[in-house]
Amino acid sequence: MMKTRILTKGGKIGICNICGEEGKLTEDHTPPKGSIRIKQVELLSILNHLQADMPKKNGRILQNGVKYRTLCHKCNNDYLGAKYDPAFNGFVNTVGDYLKSHIHLPKSIRTEIEPQKIMKSLIGHLAAQGVNRYKKGPDTEPIRDYIVNPSYALPENIRIYYWLFPYKNHVMARDCGFLDLRVGKPCVIWFLKFFPISFLVTFDQPTELQLNVSELSKWRESSIDEKVIEYVQLTNLPHQFWPEAPTDYTIITYGRDAIVSYQYKSKKR
């Protein structure tokens, strides 16, 4: 079987995955720098990650974490890096500090967050995944406008969830089809999972589909600088491989760039 290379770098000149403008492209770290320790990782297809009966292939070795050369300077640095990522990183690091501490953990932790900035950062970095992926169907312009206009609220057809993720691997996918057979209506999902938090984005989620994780998009109408109190649940977590692994009642299909990465350990002879 021919080995499929996971593309992470577009041309030095190309179409920005967020704004759609053509120009010089820059490299975007996902998760953003400051929320995760940048290190040498091995990059694999998500299918290779999930199928126990499938032989593990040697993945791509990336020296400085997972990053995609797919964003223009303005979207990558002026919007994500300067305006939104500090709030995202602050939320992630607060949760991570609790998990890494040796104190007895309560059922939830209380933290102050800027939800609109966190959601814009998350959507922006997920949009950066994959080479030449500006077009997202009917959501192309709404996602672009949401990120490049700090005052815009989260589009009505998007919902965002999060939960604790106390594991070492990093999982990321966009444009996945998700179907809960008990509901019978599909939707599109994007997700990003890394220590210490997982995020899930749904598009046109059926009203009958109820997810037993915390919803960040309840703050969709908050102003860009508004701060709120969020209680992060530390118990009743989903399975480690949810939602990427199918279950007895869920089916999922993956977009072409679904990936998992692990800290690389050289194979000594």
MARPALUM-948525 format. One line per 8 residues: number of its first residue (from 1); for each residue y, z, x of N, C-alpha, C. Coordinates in nm, 2 decimals, always signed. Each point is the difference from the previous one (the first is absolute). Layout:
N
NUM) Y/Z/X/Y/Z/X/Y/Z/X  ...
This chain:
269
1) -0.12/+0.00/+0.09/+0.12/+0.00/-0.09/+0.12/+0.00/+0.09  +0.10/-0.09/-0.03/+0.12/-0.01/+0.08/+0.09/+0.13/-0.02  +0.04/+0.05/+0.10/+0.09/+0.12/+0.00/+0.14/-0.04/-0.05  +0.05/+0.07/-0.10/+0.13/-0.02/-0.05/+0.10/+0.09/+0.06  +0.10/-0.06/+0.06/+0.11/+0.08/+0.07/+0.10/+0.05/-0.10  +0.03/+0.13/+0.01/+0.10/+0.05/-0.09/+0.14/-0.03/+0.06  +0.08/-0.07/-0.07/+0.13/-0.04/+0.06/+0.10/+0.11/-0.02  +0.07/+0.03/+0.10/+0.11/+0.10/-0.01/+0.13/-0.05/+0.05
9) +0.00/-0.11/+0.06/+0.13/-0.06/+0.06/+0.02/-0.14/-0.05  +0.12/-0.01/-0.07/+0.04/-0.14/-0.04/+0.07/-0.06/+0.12  +0.06/-0.11/-0.02/+0.08/-0.06/+0.11/+0.12/+0.08/+0.03  +0.06/-0.02/+0.11/+0.13/+0.07/+0.04/+0.11/-0.04/-0.10  -0.01/-0.12/-0.05/+0.09/-0.04/-0.11/-0.08/-0.03/-0.12  +0.05/+0.06/-0.12/-0.08/-0.02/-0.12/+0.07/+0.06/-0.12  -0.07/+0.00/-0.11/+0.05/+0.06/-0.13/-0.03/+0.15/-0.01  +0.10/+0.08/-0.02/-0.01/+0.14/-0.01/-0.08/+0.03/-0.13
17) -0.10/+0.09/+0.02/-0.08/+0.04/-0.11/+0.07/+0.08/-0.11  +0.12/+0.05/+0.03/+0.07/+0.07/-0.11/+0.11/-0.08/-0.06  +0.09/-0.05/+0.08/+0.12/-0.07/-0.06/-0.02/-0.15/-0.01  -0.10/-0.06/+0.06/-0.02/-0.14/-0.01/+0.09/-0.09/+0.09  +0.09/+0.06/+0.08/+0.09/-0.08/+0.08/-0.08/-0.04/+0.13  +0.03/-0.12/+0.05/-0.06/-0.05/+0.12/+0.08/+0.04/+0.12  -0.06/+0.04/+0.10/+0.07/+0.04/+0.12/-0.10/+0.07/+0.10  +0.06/+0.07/+0.10/-0.08/+0.07/+0.10/-0.07/+0.12/-0.07
25) -0.13/+0.01/+0.03/-0.08/+0.11/-0.06/-0.03/+0.11/+0.10  +0.00/+0.12/-0.06/-0.02/+0.12/+0.09/-0.13/+0.07/-0.05  -0.05/+0.09/+0.09/-0.13/+0.07/-0.03/+0.03/+0.13/-0.08  -0.08/+0.02/-0.11/+0.01/+0.11/-0.08/-0.12/+0.09/+0.01  +0.01/+0.12/+0.04/-0.11/+0.10/+0.00/-0.03/+0.05/-0.14  -0.13/-0.01/-0.04/-0.04/+0.06/-0.12/-0.12/+0.09/+0.02  +0.01/+0.13/-0.03/+0.11/+0.07/-0.05/+0.12/+0.00/+0.10  +0.12/+0.03/-0.05/+0.12/-0.01/+0.09/-0.01/+0.10/+0.12
33) +0.06/-0.04/+0.11/+0.01/+0.09/+0.11/+0.07/+0.13/-0.04  -0.05/+0.11/+0.04/+0.06/+0.13/-0.04/-0.09/+0.07/-0.10  -0.09/-0.07/-0.07/-0.09/+0.06/-0.10/-0.14/+0.01/+0.05  -0.03/-0.07/+0.11/-0.13/+0.00/+0.06/+0.01/-0.01/+0.15  -0.09/+0.06/+0.07/+0.00/-0.01/+0.15/-0.05/-0.14/+0.04  +0.09/-0.08/+0.07/-0.04/-0.13/+0.04/-0.09/+0.00/+0.11  -0.12/-0.07/-0.01/-0.10/+0.01/+0.10/-0.08/-0.13/+0.00  -0.09/-0.01/+0.09/-0.09/-0.12/+0.01/-0.11/+0.01/-0.11
41) -0.01/-0.11/-0.08/-0.09/+0.01/-0.12/-0.09/-0.13/+0.00  -0.11/+0.01/-0.07/-0.09/-0.11/-0.02/+0.02/-0.04/-0.15  +0.03/-0.13/-0.02/+0.03/-0.05/-0.13/-0.12/-0.08/-0.05  -0.05/+0.03/-0.12/-0.11/-0.06/-0.07/+0.03/-0.04/-0.14  -0.08/-0.10/-0.05/+0.01/-0.03/-0.14/-0.05/+0.12/-0.09  +0.06/+0.01/-0.11/-0.04/+0.11/-0.09/-0.14/-0.01/-0.05  -0.05/-0.12/-0.01/-0.14/-0.02/-0.04/-0.10/+0.05/+0.10  +0.04/-0.02/+0.13/-0.09/+0.05/+0.11/+0.00/+0.16/+0.00
49) +0.11/+0.05/-0.05/+0.02/+0.15/-0.01/-0.08/+0.06/-0.11  -0.02/-0.07/-0.11/-0.06/+0.05/-0.11/-0.15/-0.02/-0.01  -0.05/-0.11/+0.05/-0.14/-0.04/-0.02/-0.09/+0.07/+0.10  -0.08/+0.10/-0.04/-0.08/+0.08/+0.09/-0.11/-0.09/+0.06  -0.05/-0.10/-0.08/-0.11/-0.08/+0.05/+0.05/-0.12/+0.08  +0.13/-0.01/+0.03/+0.06/-0.11/+0.08/+0.02/+0.05/+0.14  -0.04/-0.07/+0.10/+0.02/+0.04/+0.14/+0.14/+0.00/+0.03  +0.04/+0.11/+0.07/+0.14/+0.02/+0.04/+0.04/-0.10/+0.11
57) +0.10/-0.08/-0.03/+0.04/-0.10/+0.10/+0.11/+0.07/+0.09  +0.01/-0.06/+0.12/+0.11/+0.04/+0.08/+0.13/-0.05/-0.06  +0.10/+0.09/-0.02/+0.12/-0.04/-0.06/+0.11/-0.04/+0.11  +0.12/-0.04/-0.05/+0.11/-0.02/+0.09/+0.05/+0.13/+0.05  +0.03/+0.00/+0.13/+0.06/+0.12/+0.06/+0.15/-0.02/+0.00  +0.07/+0.09/-0.06/+0.15/+0.00/+0.00/+0.05/+0.12/+0.08  +0.09/-0.03/+0.09/+0.04/+0.10/+0.09/+0.10/+0.11/-0.06  +0.08/-0.04/-0.10/+0.10/+0.09/-0.05/-0.01/+0.01/-0.15
65) -0.12/+0.02/-0.05/-0.01/+0.02/-0.15/+0.00/-0.14/-0.07  +0.00/+0.01/-0.13/+0.00/-0.12/-0.09/+0.14/-0.04/-0.02  +0.03/-0.12/+0.03/+0.13/-0.05/-0.02/+0.00/-0.15/-0.03  +0.09/-0.05/-0.09/+0.00/-0.14/-0.04/+0.14/-0.06/+0.04  -0.01/-0.12/+0.06/+0.13/-0.07/+0.03/+0.03/-0.09/-0.12  +0.06/+0.06/-0.10/+0.02/-0.07/-0.12/+0.13/+0.03/-0.07  +0.09/+0.08/+0.06/+0.12/+0.04/-0.06/+0.12/-0.04/+0.08  +0.11/-0.04/-0.06/+0.12/-0.03/+0.07/+0.07/+0.14/+0.05
73) +0.09/-0.01/+0.09/+0.06/+0.12/+0.05/+0.07/+0.08/-0.10  +0.07/-0.06/-0.10/+0.07/+0.07/-0.10/-0.09/+0.08/-0.09  -0.10/-0.06/-0.05/-0.10/+0.07/-0.08/-0.07/+0.11/+0.07  -0.04/-0.03/+0.12/-0.08/+0.09/+0.08/+0.08/+0.12/+0.05  +0.12/-0.02/+0.05/+0.08/+0.10/+0.06/+0.11/+0.06/-0.08  +0.08/-0.09/-0.07/+0.11/+0.05/-0.08/-0.04/+0.06/-0.13  -0.10/-0.05/-0.06/-0.05/+0.05/-0.13/-0.11/+0.11/+0.02  -0.12/-0.05/+0.05/-0.11/+0.10/+0.02/+0.03/+0.10/+0.10
81) +0.03/-0.04/+0.13/+0.01/+0.10/+0.11/+0.12/+0.09/-0.02  +0.12/-0.05/-0.04/+0.12/+0.08/+0.00/+0.01/+0.08/-0.14  -0.03/-0.07/-0.11/+0.04/+0.06/-0.13/-0.12/+0.07/-0.06  -0.12/-0.05/+0.01/-0.11/+0.06/-0.08/-0.11/+0.08/+0.08  -0.03/-0.05/+0.12/-0.11/+0.06/+0.07/+0.02/+0.15/+0.03  +0.12/+0.05/+0.03/+0.01/+0.14/+0.03/-0.05/+0.09/-0.11  +0.03/-0.04/-0.13/-0.05/+0.08/-0.11/-0.15/-0.01/-0.01  -0.06/-0.12/+0.02/-0.14/-0.01/+0.00/-0.07/+0.08/+0.10
89) +0.05/-0.01/+0.13/-0.05/+0.08/+0.11/+0.01/+0.15/-0.02  +0.11/+0.04/-0.06/+0.02/+0.14/-0.02/-0.10/+0.06/-0.10  -0.03/-0.08/-0.11/-0.10/+0.04/-0.10/-0.14/+0.01/+0.07  -0.04/-0.10/+0.07/-0.13/-0.01/+0.06/-0.01/+0.11/+0.10  +0.10/+0.03/+0.09/-0.01/+0.10/+0.10/-0.01/+0.14/-0.05  +0.08/+0.02/-0.11/-0.01/+0.14/-0.06/-0.14/+0.03/-0.05  -0.06/-0.10/-0.07/-0.14/+0.02/-0.04/-0.09/+0.02/+0.12  +0.01/-0.09/+0.10/-0.08/+0.01/+0.11/+0.01/+0.13/+0.08
97) +0.12/+0.06/+0.00/+0.01/+0.13/+0.07/-0.07/+0.11/-0.07  +0.00/-0.01/-0.13/-0.08/+0.10/-0.08/-0.15/-0.01/+0.03  -0.05/-0.13/+0.00/-0.14/-0.02/+0.03/-0.04/+0.04/+0.14  +0.09/-0.01/+0.09/-0.04/+0.03/+0.14/+0.02/+0.14/+0.04  +0.06/+0.08/-0.09/+0.03/+0.14/+0.02/-0.13/+0.08/-0.02  -0.01/+0.12/+0.05/-0.12/+0.08/-0.02/+0.01/+0.10/-0.11  +0.11/-0.01/-0.08/+0.02/+0.09/-0.11/-0.09/-0.03/-0.11  -0.03/+0.09/-0.09/-0.08/-0.03/-0.12/+0.08/-0.08/-0.09
105) -0.05/-0.12/-0.04/+0.08/-0.09/-0.08/-0.01/+0.03/-0.15  +0.11/-0.01/-0.07/+0.01/+0.03/-0.14/-0.06/-0.13/-0.08  +0.01/+0.01/-0.13/-0.05/-0.12/-0.08/+0.10/-0.11/+0.01  +0.13/+0.03/+0.02/+0.10/-0.10/+0.01/+0.11/+0.05/+0.10  +0.08/-0.10/+0.05/+0.11/+0.04/+0.08/+0.13/-0.05/-0.06  +0.10/+0.07/+0.01/+0.13/-0.04/-0.05/+0.09/-0.06/+0.10  +0.05/-0.12/-0.02/+0.08/-0.07/+0.10/+0.11/-0.08/-0.07  +0.11/-0.01/+0.07/+0.12/-0.08/-0.05/-0.01/-0.14/+0.05
113) +0.01/-0.10/-0.08/-0.02/-0.14/+0.04/+0.12/-0.08/-0.06  +0.01/-0.12/+0.06/+0.09/-0.11/-0.06/-0.09/-0.11/-0.05  -0.04/+0.01/-0.12/-0.11/-0.09/-0.05/+0.03/-0.15/+0.00  +0.13/-0.03/-0.03/+0.03/-0.15/+0.00/-0.01/-0.06/+0.14  +0.04/+0.07/+0.10/-0.01/-0.05/+0.13/-0.15/-0.01/+0.05  -0.08/+0.10/-0.04/-0.14/+0.00/+0.03/-0.07/-0.12/-0.06  +0.03/-0.03/-0.13/-0.06/-0.11/-0.07/+0.04/-0.13/+0.06  +0.13/-0.02/+0.04/+0.05/-0.12/+0.06/-0.06/-0.02/+0.13
121) -0.02/+0.10/+0.08/-0.06/-0.01/+0.13/-0.15/-0.04/-0.01  -0.07/+0.06/-0.09/-0.14/-0.03/-0.02/-0.02/-0.15/-0.05  +0.08/-0.04/-0.10/-0.02/-0.14/-0.05/+0.04/-0.10/+0.11  +0.10/+0.03/+0.08/+0.04/-0.08/+0.11/-0.10/-0.02/+0.11  -0.06/+0.11/+0.04/-0.10/-0.01/+0.10/-0.13/-0.07/-0.05  -0.04/+0.03/-0.12/-0.11/-0.07/-0.06/+0.03/-0.15/-0.01  +0.12/-0.04/-0.04/+0.04/-0.14/-0.01/-0.01/-0.07/+0.14  +0.02/+0.08/+0.11/-0.01/-0.06/+0.13/-0.14/-0.04/+0.04
129) -0.10/+0.05/-0.07/-0.14/-0.03/+0.04/-0.03/-0.15/-0.02  -0.06/-0.06/+0.10/-0.04/-0.14/-0.01/+0.10/-0.10/+0.04  -0.04/-0.11/+0.07/+0.08/-0.10/+0.05/+0.04/-0.10/-0.11  +0.13/-0.03/-0.01/+0.05/-0.09/-0.10/-0.04/+0.04/-0.14  +0.04/+0.12/-0.04/-0.03/+0.05/-0.13/+0.12/+0.04/-0.08  +0.10/-0.08/+0.01/+0.12/+0.03/-0.08/-0.03/-0.02/-0.15  -0.07/-0.10/-0.04/-0.03/-0.03/-0.14/-0.10/+0.10/-0.05  +0.04/+0.07/-0.11/-0.09/+0.10/-0.07/-0.01/-0.03/-0.15
137) +0.01/-0.13/-0.03/-0.01/-0.03/-0.14/+0.13/+0.04/-0.08  -0.01/+0.05/-0.12/+0.12/+0.04/-0.08/+0.07/+0.12/+0.06  -0.06/+0.07/+0.10/+0.06/+0.12/+0.05/+0.08/-0.03/+0.13  +0.00/-0.12/+0.04/+0.07/-0.03/+0.13/+0.15/+0.04/+0.00  +0.08/-0.05/-0.10/+0.14/+0.03/-0.01/+0.02/+0.15/-0.03  -0.07/+0.06/-0.10/+0.03/+0.14/-0.03/-0.03/+0.09/+0.12  -0.10/-0.03/+0.08/-0.03/+0.08/+0.12/+0.11/-0.02/+0.10  +0.04/-0.12/+0.03/+0.11/-0.03/+0.09/+0.13/+0.07/-0.04
145) +0.04/-0.01/-0.13/+0.12/+0.06/-0.05/+0.00/+0.15/+0.01  -0.12/+0.06/-0.03/-0.02/+0.14/+0.01/+0.03/+0.06/+0.14  -0.05/-0.07/+0.10/+0.01/+0.05/+0.13/+0.14/-0.03/+0.06  +0.06/-0.12/-0.02/+0.13/-0.03/+0.06/+0.12/+0.05/-0.08  -0.02/+0.06/-0.11/+0.10/+0.06/-0.08/-0.03/+0.15/-0.02  +0.06/+0.09/+0.09/-0.03/+0.14/-0.01/+0.02/+0.06/-0.13  +0.09/-0.05/-0.09/+0.03/+0.06/-0.13/-0.10/-0.04/-0.10  -0.09/-0.09/+0.02/-0.09/-0.05/-0.10/-0.11/+0.10/-0.02
153) -0.04/+0.02/-0.13/-0.11/+0.09/-0.04/-0.13/-0.08/+0.02  -0.11/+0.08/+0.01/-0.13/-0.07/+0.01/-0.03/-0.08/-0.12  -0.05/-0.13/+0.02/-0.03/-0.09/-0.11/-0.09/+0.07/-0.10  +0.01/-0.03/-0.13/-0.07/+0.07/-0.11/-0.15/-0.02/+0.01  -0.04/-0.12/+0.05/-0.15/-0.02/+0.00/-0.07/+0.06/+0.12  +0.07/+0.07/+0.09/-0.06/+0.06/+0.11/-0.01/+0.15/-0.01  -0.12/+0.05/+0.03/-0.02/+0.15/+0.01/-0.05/+0.03/+0.13  +0.04/+0.12/+0.05/-0.04/+0.04/+0.14/-0.06/+0.14/-0.01
161) -0.11/+0.02/+0.07/-0.08/+0.13/+0.00/-0.02/+0.04/+0.15  -0.03/+0.13/+0.01/-0.03/+0.05/+0.14/-0.10/+0.11/-0.02  -0.07/+0.03/+0.11/-0.09/+0.11/+0.01/-0.03/+0.03/+0.15  -0.05/+0.12/+0.02/-0.03/+0.05/+0.14/-0.12/-0.09/+0.06  +0.02/-0.03/+0.13/-0.11/-0.08/+0.06/-0.02/+0.07/+0.14  -0.09/+0.10/+0.01/-0.03/+0.07/+0.12/-0.10/-0.07/+0.09  +0.01/-0.13/+0.02/-0.09/-0.08/+0.08/+0.07/-0.07/+0.11  -0.08/-0.05/+0.10/+0.07/-0.06/+0.12/+0.02/-0.15/-0.01
169) -0.08/-0.07/-0.08/+0.02/-0.14/-0.01/+0.12/-0.04/-0.08  +0.04/-0.13/+0.02/+0.12/-0.06/-0.07/-0.05/-0.12/-0.08  +0.02/+0.00/-0.13/-0.04/-0.10/-0.09/+0.12/-0.06/-0.07  +0.00/-0.14/-0.01/+0.12/-0.06/-0.06/-0.04/-0.13/-0.06  +0.04/-0.03/-0.12/-0.03/-0.12/-0.07/+0.11/-0.03/-0.10  +0.02/-0.13/-0.03/+0.09/-0.04/-0.11/-0.06/-0.11/-0.08  +0.05/-0.03/-0.12/-0.05/-0.11/-0.08/-0.15/+0.02/-0.04  -0.04/+0.12/-0.03/-0.14/+0.03/-0.04/-0.01/+0.00/-0.15
177) -0.11/-0.06/-0.05/-0.02/+0.01/-0.15/-0.08/+0.13/-0.02  +0.04/+0.08/-0.10/-0.07/+0.13/-0.03/-0.03/+0.00/-0.15  -0.13/+0.03/-0.03/-0.04/+0.01/-0.14/-0.08/+0.13/-0.02  +0.04/+0.08/-0.09/-0.08/+0.11/-0.05/-0.07/-0.05/-0.12  -0.13/+0.00/+0.01/-0.08/-0.06/-0.11/+0.01/+0.09/-0.13  +0.04/+0.12/+0.01/+0.02/+0.08/-0.12/+0.12/-0.04/-0.07  +0.10/-0.06/+0.07/+0.12/-0.05/-0.07/-0.01/-0.15/-0.03  -0.06/-0.07/+0.09/-0.02/-0.15/-0.03/+0.11/-0.09/+0.02
185) +0.11/+0.05/+0.06/+0.12/-0.08/+0.03/+0.03/+0.02/+0.15  +0.01/-0.12/+0.07/+0.03/+0.01/+0.15/+0.15/+0.02/+0.03  +0.02/+0.04/+0.12/+0.14/+0.00/+0.06/-0.01/-0.03/+0.14  +0.12/-0.02/+0.06/+0.01/-0.03/+0.15/+0.04/+0.13/+0.07  -0.07/+0.03/+0.11/+0.04/+0.12/+0.07/+0.03/-0.03/+0.15  +0.09/+0.08/+0.06/+0.02/+0.01/+0.15/-0.03/+0.14/+0.03  -0.05/+0.02/+0.13/-0.01/+0.14/+0.04/+0.01/+0.02/+0.15  +0.04/+0.12/+0.04/+0.02/+0.03/+0.14/-0.05/+0.14/+0.02
193) -0.10/+0.02/+0.09/-0.06/+0.13/+0.02/-0.01/+0.04/+0.14  +0.06/+0.11/+0.04/-0.01/+0.05/+0.14/+0.03/+0.15/-0.01  -0.04/+0.07/+0.11/+0.03/+0.14/+0.00/+0.15/+0.03/+0.00  +0.05/+0.08/-0.10/-0.07/+0.09/-0.09/+0.00/-0.04/-0.14  +0.06/-0.12/-0.03/+0.02/-0.04/-0.14/-0.05/-0.14/-0.03  -0.05/-0.02/-0.12/-0.03/-0.14/-0.05/+0.10/-0.03/-0.11  +0.04/-0.13/-0.01/+0.09/-0.05/-0.10/-0.07/-0.12/-0.07  +0.02/-0.01/-0.13/-0.06/-0.10/-0.08/+0.12/-0.06/-0.09
201) +0.01/-0.13/+0.00/+0.10/-0.07/-0.08/-0.08/-0.09/-0.10  +0.04/+0.01/-0.13/-0.07/-0.08/-0.10/+0.11/-0.09/-0.06  -0.04/-0.12/-0.04/+0.08/-0.10/-0.07/-0.06/-0.02/-0.14  +0.09/+0.01/-0.10/-0.04/-0.02/-0.14/-0.13/+0.08/-0.03  +0.00/+0.13/+0.03/-0.11/+0.09/-0.02/-0.02/+0.02/-0.16  -0.12/-0.02/-0.05/-0.03/+0.02/-0.14/+0.04/+0.14/-0.04  +0.06/+0.02/-0.12/+0.03/+0.13/-0.04/-0.12/+0.09/-0.02  -0.12/-0.06/-0.02/-0.12/+0.08/-0.02/-0.05/+0.05/+0.13
209) +0.04/-0.06/+0.12/-0.05/+0.04/+0.13/+0.08/+0.12/+0.05  -0.07/+0.12/+0.00/+0.06/+0.12/+0.04/-0.06/+0.04/+0.14  +0.08/+0.02/+0.10/-0.04/+0.03/+0.13/+0.03/+0.15/+0.03  -0.10/+0.07/+0.05/+0.00/+0.14/+0.02/+0.06/+0.04/+0.14  +0.12/-0.06/+0.03/+0.07/+0.03/+0.12/+0.15/+0.01/-0.03  +0.08/+0.05/+0.09/+0.14/+0.03/-0.03/+0.08/-0.13/-0.01  +0.09/-0.01/-0.09/+0.08/-0.12/-0.01/+0.14/+0.01/+0.06  +0.03/-0.08/+0.09/+0.14/+0.01/+0.06/+0.10/-0.08/-0.08
217) -0.05/-0.10/-0.07/+0.09/-0.09/-0.08/+0.06/+0.07/-0.12  -0.04/+0.12/-0.03/+0.07/+0.08/-0.10/+0.15/+0.01/+0.03  +0.03/-0.02/+0.13/+0.14/+0.01/+0.05/+0.06/-0.14/+0.01  -0.05/-0.10/-0.08/+0.05/-0.14/+0.02/+0.15/-0.02/-0.02  +0.06/+0.08/-0.09/+0.14/-0.01/-0.03/+0.09/+0.08/+0.09  -0.06/+0.07/+0.10/+0.09/+0.09/+0.08/+0.09/-0.09/+0.08  +0.12/+0.06/+0.04/+0.09/-0.07/+0.08/-0.05/+0.00/+0.15  +0.05/-0.09/+0.08/-0.05/-0.02/+0.14/+0.01/+0.13/+0.08
225) +0.10/+0.08/-0.02/+0.02/+0.12/+0.08/-0.05/+0.13/-0.07  -0.05/-0.01/-0.12/-0.04/+0.11/-0.08/-0.12/+0.07/+0.06  +0.01/+0.13/+0.01/-0.11/+0.09/+0.05/-0.07/+0.07/-0.11  -0.13/+0.01/+0.00/-0.07/+0.07/-0.11/-0.11/+0.09/+0.07  -0.05/+0.09/-0.08/-0.11/+0.09/+0.04/-0.13/-0.06/-0.05  -0.09/-0.02/+0.10/-0.13/-0.05/-0.03/-0.11/+0.10/+0.04  -0.10/+0.01/-0.08/-0.11/+0.09/+0.03/-0.12/-0.08/+0.04  -0.04/+0.00/+0.12/-0.11/-0.08/+0.05/-0.13/+0.08/-0.02
233) -0.09/-0.06/-0.07/-0.13/+0.06/-0.03/-0.09/+0.00/+0.12  -0.07/+0.11/+0.03/-0.08/+0.01/+0.12/-0.15/+0.01/-0.04  -0.03/+0.00/-0.13/-0.14/+0.01/-0.05/-0.03/-0.12/-0.10  -0.13/-0.01/-0.04/-0.04/-0.10/-0.09/+0.03/-0.14/+0.05  -0.03/-0.03/+0.12/+0.03/-0.13/+0.06/-0.10/-0.11/-0.04  +0.04/-0.12/+0.00/-0.09/-0.11/-0.02/-0.10/-0.01/+0.12  -0.10/-0.08/-0.02/-0.10/-0.02/+0.11/+0.07/-0.07/+0.11  -0.04/+0.02/+0.12/+0.06/-0.06/+0.12/+0.02/-0.15/-0.01
241) -0.10/-0.07/-0.07/+0.01/-0.15/+0.00/+0.05/-0.05/-0.13  +0.07/+0.08/-0.08/+0.07/-0.05/-0.12/+0.14/-0.04/+0.03  +0.04/-0.12/-0.05/-0.06/-0.08/-0.10/-0.07/-0.12/+0.06  -0.01/-0.01/+0.13/-0.05/-0.13/+0.06/-0.15/-0.02/-0.02  -0.08/+0.11/-0.02/-0.14/-0.02/-0.02/-0.03/+0.00/-0.15  -0.07/-0.10/-0.05/-0.04/-0.01/-0.14/-0.09/+0.12/-0.04  +0.01/+0.03/-0.12/-0.09/+0.11/-0.06/-0.08/-0.05/-0.11  -0.07/+0.09/-0.07/-0.08/-0.04/-0.12/+0.09/-0.06/-0.11
249) +0.13/+0.03/+0.00/+0.09/-0.05/-0.11/+0.12/-0.07/+0.05  +0.01/-0.03/+0.13/+0.12/-0.07/+0.05/-0.05/-0.12/+0.08  +0.08/-0.11/+0.00/-0.02/-0.12/+0.07/+0.13/-0.03/+0.08  -0.01/-0.04/+0.12/+0.12/-0.03/+0.08/-0.02/-0.13/+0.08  +0.10/-0.09/+0.00/-0.01/-0.12/+0.09/+0.12/+0.01/+0.09  -0.02/-0.05/+0.12/+0.10/+0.03/+0.11/+0.08/-0.13/+0.03  +0.13/+0.02/+0.03/+0.08/-0.10/+0.06/-0.05/-0.04/+0.14  +0.06/-0.10/+0.06/-0.06/-0.05/+0.13/+0.03/+0.09/+0.11
257) +0.10/+0.09/-0.01/+0.04/+0.08/+0.12/-0.04/+0.15/-0.01  -0.10/+0.03/-0.09/-0.04/+0.14/-0.01/-0.06/+0.05/+0.13  +0.04/+0.11/+0.05/-0.04/+0.04/+0.14/-0.02/+0.15/+0.00  -0.08/+0.04/+0.11/-0.01/+0.14/+0.03/+0.01/+0.01/+0.16  +0.06/+0.11/+0.04/+0.01/+0.02/+0.15/-0.04/+0.14/+0.04  -0.06/+0.01/+0.11/-0.04/+0.13/+0.06/+0.05/+0.01/+0.14  +0.02/+0.13/+0.04/+0.04/+0.02/+0.14/-0.11/-0.06/+0.09  +0.05/-0.08/+0.09/-0.10/-0.08/+0.09/-0.05/+0.10/+0.11
265) -0.14/-0.01/+0.01/-0.06/+0.07/+0.11/-0.08/-0.10/+0.08  +0.03/-0.01/+0.12/-0.07/-0.10/+0.08/-0.15/+0.03/+0.01  -0.08/-0.11/+0.00/-0.15/+0.01/+0.00/-0.05/+0.00/+0.14  -0.03/+0.12/+0.05/-0.05/+0.01/+0.14/-0.14/-0.04/+0.01  -0.04/-0.07/+0.10/-0.13/-0.04/+0.02/-0.08/+0.11/+0.07
